Amino acid sequence: MENLTDRVFVEALKTAVRATVRAVCQKHPDAQLAGYALCTDDELSTLSYLAVTDEYLRVESDPDLQFTPTDWPYDPEQERFDDLSNVLQSRSEAAEEDASYSYETKAFDELVRALAETRAENIFGPDVFLAVLSTDPCDHTEALADAAVATLNEPHIVEQWSAFCVKWD
C-alpha cells in the first residue's frame, strides 16, 4: 500500500471509515452513532479511529464527552487502519527534514477530506460530531484540528463544540 497517490490514499481511507462505521453500528444496533474521530500524532505518522454512540453518551451523562474523542470507547476493526498508518509512517519518515509543517498539513488535509467525502455520502448523519485530531497536539496540529471541526460539522454542532472549548479554556 506504500507509494499511494493522494487520491488513492483518500479512497482507501474512506473504505476503512465505512467499514469501521458499519462495525460500530453492528456491535451497537440499538444506538445511533454520535461521534467519529480519526486520530493521529503530531508527526502524522500513525492513524486510528474512535467512535461513540448516543446511548453511551446518555449512560455516561457527561455533557463534555461528545466533544472529547480521546475518551470515546469504541474502535472495532481497528486493523482496517494498519496499512494506512504504515503509509503515513513512511511518508512522515520521508518528510522528517521538512521544518515547514507542509507534510503534516497535507496529510491532515487528506484525513479531513476523507471524512468530508464520507459525510457527503451520508455515512454520517448531520448530528454526528466528526473530528480529526492529534492525540498529543502541538499548536500546529491543534489549529488544524480546530479548523477540521468547522469544516466537517453542521453549524449547530460547531456552535456546541465552540461552547465546550470556551468552557475549558
C-alpha positions as CSV (number, residue, x, y, z in Angstrom):
1,M,0.0,0.0,0.0
2,E,3.0,2.3,0.1
3,N,3.5,4.9,-2.6
4,L,-0.2,5.6,-3.0
5,T,-1.2,8.6,-4.8
6,D,-3.1,11.1,-2.7
7,R,-6.4,10.2,-4.2
8,V,-5.9,6.5,-3.8
9,F,-4.9,7.1,-0.2
10,V,-8.1,9.1,0.4
11,E,-10.2,6.4,-1.2
12,A,-8.6,3.7,0.9
13,L,-9.2,5.8,4.0
14,K,-12.8,6.2,3.1
15,T,-13.1,2.4,2.7
16,A,-11.7,2.0,6.2
17,V,-14.0,4.6,7.6
18,R,-17.1,3.0,6.0
19,A,-16.1,-0.4,7.4
20,T,-15.4,0.8,10.9
21,V,-18.7,2.8,11.0
22,R,-20.5,-0.4,9.9
23,A,-18.7,-2.4,12.6
24,V,-19.6,0.1,15.4
25,C,-23.3,0.1,14.2
26,Q,-23.4,-3.7,14.1
27,K,-22.0,-4.0,17.6
28,H,-24.5,-1.4,18.9
29,P,-27.6,-2.0,16.8
30,D,-29.9,-0.2,19.2
31,A,-27.8,3.0,19.3
32,Q,-27.0,5.8,16.8
33,L,-23.5,6.9,16.1
34,A,-22.9,10.3,17.9
35,G,-19.2,10.9,17.1
36,Y,-16.4,9.6,15.0
37,A,-12.8,10.8,15.0
38,L,-9.6,10.0,13.1
39,C,-6.7,10.1,15.5
40,T,-3.1,10.7,14.7
41,D,0.0,12.1,16.3
42,D,1.9,15.4,15.7
43,E,4.1,13.9,13.0
44,L,1.1,12.4,11.3
45,S,2.8,9.0,11.3
46,T,0.0,6.9,12.9
47,L,-3.7,6.6,12.3
48,S,-6.5,5.1,14.2
49,Y,-10.1,6.0,15.0
50,L,-12.6,6.2,17.9
51,A,-16.3,6.4,18.0
52,V,-19.2,7.0,20.4
53,T,-22.9,6.3,20.3
54,D,-25.8,8.4,21.6
55,E,-26.6,5.5,24.0
56,Y,-23.1,5.6,25.6
57,L,-23.4,9.4,25.9
58,R,-26.7,9.0,27.7
59,V,-25.4,6.3,30.1
60,E,-22.3,8.3,31.0
61,S,-24.3,11.5,31.3
62,D,-21.2,13.6,30.9
63,P,-22.1,16.6,28.7
64,D,-18.5,17.1,27.6
65,L,-18.0,13.6,26.4
66,Q,-19.4,14.2,23.0
67,F,-16.5,16.6,22.2
68,T,-13.8,14.5,23.9
69,P,-12.9,11.9,21.3
70,T,-9.9,10.6,23.2
71,D,-12.4,9.3,25.8
72,W,-14.7,7.6,23.4
73,P,-14.9,3.8,23.9
74,Y,-15.5,2.2,20.5
75,D,-12.9,1.1,17.9
76,P,-13.9,-2.3,16.5
77,E,-11.9,-3.4,13.4
78,Q,-9.1,-1.0,14.2
79,E,-6.8,-3.1,12.0
80,R,-8.6,-1.5,9.0
81,F,-6.2,1.4,9.6
82,D,-3.0,-0.6,9.9
83,D,-1.9,-0.3,6.2
84,L,-2.9,3.4,6.1
85,S,-0.9,4.0,9.3
86,N,2.1,2.3,7.6
87,V,1.7,4.7,4.6
88,L,1.6,7.7,6.9
89,Q,4.7,6.4,8.8
90,S,6.7,6.0,5.5
91,R,5.6,9.5,4.3
92,S,6.4,11.0,7.7
93,E,9.9,9.5,7.7
94,A,10.5,10.8,4.2
95,A,9.4,14.3,5.3
96,E,11.3,14.5,8.6
97,E,13.7,17.1,7.2
98,D,10.7,19.5,6.4
99,A,10.5,22.0,9.2
100,S,7.7,24.0,7.5
101,Y,4.9,21.7,8.5
102,S,3.9,21.1,4.9
103,Y,3.8,17.3,5.2
104,E,1.7,17.5,8.3
105,T,-0.7,20.0,6.8
106,K,-1.1,18.0,3.6
107,A,-1.6,14.7,5.4
108,F,-4.1,16.2,7.8
109,D,-6.0,17.7,4.9
110,E,-6.2,14.2,3.4
111,L,-7.8,12.9,6.6
112,V,-10.3,15.7,6.7
113,R,-11.1,15.3,3.0
114,A,-11.9,11.6,3.6
115,L,-14.2,12.3,6.4
116,A,-15.9,15.2,4.5
117,E,-16.4,12.9,1.5
118,T,-17.9,10.1,3.6
119,R,-20.2,12.6,5.3
120,A,-21.3,13.7,1.8
121,E,-22.1,10.0,1.0
122,N,-24.5,10.1,4.1
123,I,-22.3,7.7,6.0
124,F,-22.7,10.1,8.9
125,G,-25.9,11.8,9.9
126,P,-25.9,15.6,10.3
127,D,-25.8,15.4,14.1
128,V,-22.7,13.1,14.3
129,F,-19.7,15.0,15.6
130,L,-16.7,14.5,13.3
131,A,-13.1,15.3,14.2
132,V,-9.5,14.7,13.1
133,L,-7.1,15.2,15.9
134,S,-3.7,14.6,17.3
135,T,-3.6,12.7,20.5
136,D,-0.6,14.7,21.6
137,P,-1.2,18.1,19.9
138,C,1.2,20.8,19.4
139,D,0.0,24.3,18.4
140,H,0.1,23.4,14.7
141,T,-1.9,20.2,14.9
142,E,-4.3,21.8,17.4
143,A,-5.0,24.6,14.9
144,L,-5.6,22.0,12.1
145,A,-7.9,20.0,14.3
146,D,-10.0,23.1,15.2
147,A,-10.3,24.0,11.5
148,A,-11.3,20.4,10.8
149,V,-14.2,20.6,13.2
150,A,-15.5,23.7,11.5
151,T,-15.2,22.1,8.1
152,L,-16.7,18.7,9.0
153,N,-19.7,19.6,11.1
154,E,-23.0,21.4,10.8
155,P,-23.1,24.9,12.2
156,H,-25.1,23.9,15.3
157,I,-22.6,21.2,16.1
158,V,-19.7,23.7,15.6
159,E,-21.5,26.1,17.9
160,Q,-21.9,23.4,20.7
161,W,-18.3,22.4,20.2
162,S,-17.2,26.1,20.5
163,A,-19.1,26.5,23.7
164,F,-17.3,23.3,25.0
165,C,-13.9,24.8,24.1
166,V,-14.7,28.1,25.8
167,K,-15.7,26.3,28.9
168,W,-12.3,24.5,29.1
169,D,-10.0,27.4,28.0
